[in-house]
Amino acid sequence: MTDDANRQLLTKRMRWAGRIICLVITVFGGIMLAGEATSEFLSQGFVSTPIEGTLLVLIGMVALAGCVLSWRKDLPVGILLVITSAGLGIHIGIFAGRNHFMVWSMLGLPYLIAGLLLLCAWQLSRHKGQTIVLSSNPGAGKKP
């Protein structure tokens, strides 16, 4: 396979991996929120929703929008998923009781990974037919 074919295959796999991770964690979070809302409704009846729940629903809606839009554009969705991960980190840091990193690694880290995969896929798709050199040496890719 040529370098360009390898790059296209890698880009395609990165996009699919990002989409699948985003979809799985969004469905998991949605089921978790629906279960929490159902149990609260059954135990207390209909009461006003606390701000923590409302913020989680809003973050979940942003993540769902990212899942839907991931079929169109990589760059905005990658940024959106990284922002979702940061939003979950802030929410967990403020409202969670303890074990913040463990909770964020289950809920926020998958969005960060999916966002970075989509951003890397966008970067690779921009450089069709060009050689990408990943080096800290500025003159590494140049011929003498």
C-alpha positions in Angstrom: 0.0 0.0 0.0 1.2 3.5 -0.7 1.6 6.1 2.0 -1.5 7.9 0.8 -3.6 4.8 1.0 -2.3 4.0 4.5 -3.1 7.6 5.6 -6.7 7.3 4.2 -7.1 3.9 6.0 -5.8 5.3 9.3 -8.0 8.4 9.0 -11.1 6.3 8.3 -10.3 4.0 11.3 -9.7 7.0 13.6 -13.0 8.6 12.6 -14.9 5.3 13.2 -13.2 4.8 16.6 -14.1 8.3 17.6 -17.7 7.9 16.5 -18.1 4.6 18.3 -16.6 5.8 21.5 -18.7 8.9 21.5 -21.9 7.0 20.8 -21.3 4.3 23.4 -20.5 6.8 26.2 -23.4 9.0 25.3 -25.9 6.2 25.3 -24.4 5.0 28.6 -24.7 8.5 30.1 -28.3 8.8 28.8 -29.4 5.5 30.3 -27.7 6.5 33.5 -29.5 9.9 33.6 -32.9 8.3 32.6 -32.5 5.7 35.4 -31.7 8.4 38.0 -34.7 10.5 36.9 -37.0 7.5 37.0 -35.9 6.4 40.4 -36.2 10.0 41.8 -39.7 10.3 40.2 -40.9 7.0 41.7 -39.6 7.7 45.2 -40.5 11.4 45.5 -43.0 12.2 42.7 -42.5 15.1 40.4 -40.3 17.7 42.0 -38.1 20.4 40.5 -34.8 19.2 39.1 -31.6 20.4 40.9 -29.1 22.4 39.0 -26.6 19.5 39.0 -29.1 17.3 37.0 -29.9 20.1 34.6 -26.2 20.8 33.9 -25.6 17.1 33.2 -28.5 17.0 30.8 -27.1 20.0 29.0 -23.7 18.5 28.8 -25.3 15.2 27.5 -27.2 17.2 24.8 -23.9 18.8 23.7 -22.3 15.3 23.5 -25.3 13.9 21.6 -25.0 16.8 19.1 -21.3 15.9 18.7 -22.3 12.3 17.9 -24.7 13.3 15.3 -22.4 15.9 13.7 -19.4 13.5 13.7 -20.8 12.2 10.4 -20.2 15.6 8.7 -17.3 17.5 10.1 -14.3 16.4 12.2 -12.8 19.7 13.4 -15.9 21.2 15.1 -17.0 17.9 16.6 -13.5 17.2 17.9 -13.4 20.6 19.6 -17.0 20.0 20.9 -16.1 16.7 22.4 -13.0 18.0 24.1 -15.1 20.9 25.5 -17.6 18.2 26.7 -14.9 16.4 28.5 -13.7 19.6 30.2 -17.3 20.5 31.1 -17.7 17.1 32.7 -14.5 17.5 34.6 -15.6 20.9 36.0 -19.0 19.5 36.8 -17.5 16.5 38.6 -15.0 18.7 40.4 -17.7 20.9 41.8 -20.6 18.6 42.4 -19.1 15.1 43.0 -18.4 13.9 46.5 -15.0 12.1 46.2 -13.0 10.1 43.7 -13.2 12.8 41.1 -10.5 11.4 38.8 -12.1 8.0 38.8 -15.5 9.4 37.9 -14.0 11.7 35.2 -12.1 8.8 33.8 -15.3 6.8 33.3 -17.4 9.7 32.0 -15.1 12.5 30.7 -12.0 10.6 29.4 -13.9 8.8 26.6 -15.1 12.1 25.2 -11.5 13.4 25.4 -10.2 10.4 23.5 -13.0 10.5 20.9 -12.4 14.2 20.4 -8.6 13.8 20.0 -9.2 10.9 17.5 -11.4 13.1 15.4 -9.0 16.0 15.6 -6.1 13.8 14.5 -8.3 12.3 11.7 -9.0 15.9 10.5 -5.3 16.7 10.6 -4.4 13.7 8.5 -7.2 14.3 6.0 -5.9 17.9 5.4 -2.5 16.6 4.3 -3.4 14.4 1.3 -0.4 13.6 -0.8 2.0 15.3 1.6 4.5 13.7 4.0 3.9 14.4 7.6 7.0 14.3 9.8 6.4 14.1 13.5 9.6 15.4 15.0 10.7 18.1 17.4 13.5 19.0 15.0 12.3 21.8 12.7 14.4 20.7 9.8 13.7 17.0 10.0 11.4 16.7 7.0 13.5 18.8 4.6 15.9 17.4 2.0 19.4 19.0 1.8 
